[in-house]
């Protein structure tokens, strides 16, 4: 079953809105609790990003495999990769 072309646009708009919300959330976390040394903020930053990044990857994959559209998958992969690197760096820093 193929999704209509409008579905591709809807997913892109939702992903864009989600990443905007993540950017604002992460900025607030970095300015206040992260700088104050709150441990939970160190984990919240990458987890917030992954909460939107992984569903975006799923949506991009579905659009890419079910339609003729060519969504910007490289940016979604980059975003998720950077949030995973952040989570790994947090874990390493906590272990040392």
Beta strands, then each sheet from edge to edge (+ up, - down):
end
